[in-house]
């Protein structure tokens, strides 16, 4: 019983395989008949070029690849073209405000403004007060070469007519002379300032006479020593010594020695021509 079943099963298998083979469709035959109206169009696979040197495949024609067209340059875009059409133009965009502050040129520096000058009125030099001249004042005048000694009474700085006349005569020194007045006075070592004040009053009296006679004050030098100084004991204690220094003499200018005139050129003496000889008779 088993053998007939095996044979029956094998027979069924053979029939099934034959039916499957009968249902197989030849695609090449269908391609020759054309596309069916109910069948969607078949999409052909992309053709691939065979590699270089490979033989062509049977049933397929060798197709060369088409050369690529050169890309044409795109026309330049108009920056003012409107996106809705070529006939509508856009307004030029406004420049964005700059955040950098504009550079302002520096103005040239102004010249310094000076205040107007202040004019100070010059006070004229007031002449000194005239000295006190008393007819009964004690005092004498002793003149020497470029010097004059004037004495005063004890504790007084007054002049008398004789001492004033001597000072006026001394003021007639040559222009440019300098006058040095050294005044003394009696005093005590315990109070030297009193003697110096009295000596200064006597020196100012002499200075007043000289200035009133035209001597510049810049050429008068005062020294009020009182009861001190190395020359205090060289004369009367109540006195004023006037020393006159004349101006220096002008520098002697030596005239250049005259240039001797050149001696005239001596012409050599020409001997006289010999007298012609007389012809013999």
C-alpha positions in Angstrom: 0.0 0.0 0.0 2.9 2.4 0.7 4.4 2.1 -2.7 1.2 3.1 -4.6 0.8 6.1 -2.3 4.4 7.2 -3.1 3.8 6.9 -6.7 0.6 8.9 -6.5 2.4 11.6 -4.6 5.2 11.8 -7.1 2.6 11.9 -10.0 0.8 14.8 -8.3 4.1 16.7 -7.9 4.9 16.3 -11.6 1.5 17.6 -12.6 1.9 20.6 -10.4 5.3 21.5 -11.8 4.0 21.1 -15.4 1.1 23.4 -14.6 3.4 26.0 -13.2 5.6 25.8 -16.3 2.5 26.3 -18.5 1.6 29.5 -16.6 5.1 31.0 -17.2 4.9 34.0 -19.6 7.6 34.8 -22.0 8.4 38.5 -21.7 10.1 38.7 -25.1 6.9 37.4 -26.8 4.8 39.9 -25.0 7.2 42.7 -26.1 6.7 41.7 -29.7 2.9 41.8 -29.5 2.9 45.4 -28.0 1.6 46.8 -24.8 -1.7 45.7 -23.6 -4.4 48.3 -23.0 -4.9 47.2 -19.4 -1.2 47.0 -18.6 0.6 50.1 -17.4 3.6 51.2 -19.5 6.8 49.6 -18.5 9.6 51.8 -17.3 12.8 51.1 -19.2 15.8 50.8 -17.0 18.4 53.6 -17.6 20.8 52.7 -20.3 24.2 52.3 -19.1 27.1 52.6 -21.5 29.3 49.5 -21.7 32.8 50.0 -20.4 35.4 50.9 -22.8 36.7 47.9 -24.9 33.7 45.7 -24.0 31.9 44.0 -26.9 28.4 45.2 -27.7 25.5 43.3 -26.2 23.4 41.4 -28.6 19.9 42.8 -29.2 20.9 46.3 -28.0 22.2 49.0 -30.2 25.3 50.9 -28.9 24.2 54.4 -28.1 26.9 57.2 -27.7 26.4 59.6 -24.9 25.1 63.0 -26.0 27.6 65.9 -25.4 26.6 68.3 -22.7 25.6 71.8 -23.9 27.8 74.6 -22.5 26.1 76.5 -19.8 25.1 79.9 -21.0 25.9 82.8 -18.6 22.9 84.2 -16.9 22.1 87.8 -17.7 23.1 90.2 -15.0 20.3 90.9 -12.6 19.0 94.4 -12.5 19.3 95.7 -8.9 16.3 98.0 -9.5 14.0 95.3 -11.2 10.7 94.8 -9.5 10.0 91.1 -8.6 6.4 91.5 -10.0 7.4 92.5 -13.5 10.1 94.1 -15.7 8.1 97.2 -16.2 8.0 98.1 -12.6 11.2 99.5 -11.0 12.1 99.8 -7.5 13.3 103.0 -5.9 17.0 103.0 -5.0 17.5 102.0 -1.4 18.3 104.7 1.0 21.7 104.4 2.6 21.7 103.1 6.1 22.6 105.7 8.7 26.2 105.4 9.6 27.1 104.8 13.2 30.5 106.4 12.8 30.3 110.1 13.7 31.4 112.4 10.8 34.9 113.8 11.0 34.7 117.5 11.5 37.8 119.4 10.4 39.5 121.2 13.2 39.5 124.9 13.0 42.8 126.7 13.1 43.8 127.8 16.6 42.9 131.4 17.3 45.8 133.7 18.1 46.2 134.5 21.7 44.2 137.6 22.8 46.5 139.9 24.7 45.0 142.4 27.1 45.6 146.0 26.2 48.7 147.4 27.8 48.2 149.2 31.0 49.6 152.7 30.8 51.0 153.7 34.1 51.5 157.4 34.4 55.1 158.1 35.3 55.4 160.2 38.3 57.9 162.9 37.7 60.9 162.9 40.0 60.3 165.5 42.6 63.3 167.6 43.4 64.6 167.2 47.0 63.6 169.7 49.6 66.1 172.5 49.8 68.5 172.3 52.7 68.1 174.4 55.8 70.5 177.4 55.5 70.8 179.3 58.7 73.0 182.5 58.9 74.1 181.7 62.5 74.8 178.0 61.8 78.2 176.8 62.9 80.3 175.3 60.1 83.2 175.8 57.8 84.2 174.6 54.3 87.8 173.4 53.4 88.4 172.7 49.7 91.1 170.5 48.3 91.9 168.9 45.0 88.7 167.0 44.0 87.5 167.1 47.6 85.6 169.3 50.0 85.1 169.1 53.8 82.1 170.7 55.4 81.7 170.9 59.2 78.5 171.2 61.3 77.6 172.3 64.7 77.1 169.8 67.5 73.8 168.0 67.0 72.8 170.1 63.9 72.6 169.4 60.2 72.1 173.0 59.1 74.3 174.8 56.5 75.4 178.4 56.6 75.8 180.7 53.5 79.6 179.9 53.3 79.2 176.1 53.3 76.4 176.3 50.8 78.4 178.4 48.4 81.3 176.0 48.7 79.0 173.0 47.8 77.6 174.9 44.8 81.1 175.6 43.5 81.9 171.9 43.9 78.8 170.9 41.8 80.5 172.6 38.8 82.7 169.6 38.3 83.0 168.2 34.7 80.1 166.3 33.3 80.2 162.6 34.2 81.9 163.1 37.6 80.7 161.0 40.5 80.2 162.4 44.1 80.7 160.3 47.2 79.5 161.9 50.5 80.7 160.4 53.8 79.1 161.9 56.8 80.0 161.5 60.5 78.4 162.6 63.8 79.3 162.5 67.5 77.8 159.7 69.4 78.2 157.2 72.2 78.9 153.5 71.8 75.7 152.7 73.8 73.5 154.4 71.2 75.2 154.3 67.7 71.9 154.6 65.8 71.4 158.3 66.9 74.8 159.3 65.5 74.0 157.5 62.2 70.7 159.2 61.8 72.3 162.6 62.4 75.1 161.7 59.9 72.4 160.7 57.3 70.7 164.1 57.7 74.0 165.9 57.0 74.6 163.7 53.9 71.1 164.5 52.6 71.7 168.2 53.1 74.9 168.0 50.9 73.0 165.9 48.3 70.2 168.5 48.1 72.6 171.3 47.2 74.3 169.1 44.5 70.9 168.1 42.9 69.6 171.6 42.9 72.8 172.6 41.0 72.1 170.0 38.2 74.0 167.0 39.4 72.1 163.7 38.5 71.1 161.8 41.6 72.4 158.6 40.1 75.9 160.0 40.4 75.7 160.8 44.1 76.6 158.1 46.6 75.9 158.5 50.4 77.6 156.9 53.3 76.2 157.7 56.8 78.8 156.2 59.2 78.0 158.1 62.4 80.7 157.7 65.0 82.3 154.6 63.3 84.6 154.0 60.5 88.4 154.0 60.1 88.6 157.7 59.2 86.3 159.0 62.0 89.3 160.3 64.0 91.0 161.7 60.9 89.2 165.1 61.3 86.4 166.9 63.2 83.7 164.4 64.5 80.8 166.5 63.0 81.6 166.7 59.4 80.8 165.5 55.8 83.6 164.7 53.4 82.8 165.1 49.6 85.1 163.3 47.2 84.8 164.1 43.5 85.9 161.5 40.9 86.3 163.1 37.4 85.3 161.1 34.4 88.0 159.1 32.7 89.7 160.9 29.8 88.7 159.9 26.4 90.9 157.3 24.7 93.6 158.9 22.7 93.2 158.1 19.1 96.5 157.7 17.2 96.3 159.0 13.7 97.8 156.5 11.2 101.3 157.5 10.0 101.1 159.0 6.5 102.2 156.7 3.8 105.3 158.1 2.1 104.8 158.9 -1.6 106.7 156.7 -3.9 109.9 158.2 -5.3 109.7 159.1 -9.0 111.3 156.6 -11.2 114.7 157.7 -12.5 115.3 157.3 -16.2 118.8 156.1 -17.1 121.1 158.8 -18.6 121.5 158.4 -22.3 125.0 159.2 -23.5 125.2 161.9 -26.2 125.6 160.8 -29.7 129.1 161.1 -31.2 129.6 164.1 -33.5 130.0 163.3 -37.1 133.6 163.3 -38.5 134.5 165.9 -41.0 135.3 164.6 -44.5 139.0 165.1 -45.5 139.6 167.8 -48.1 
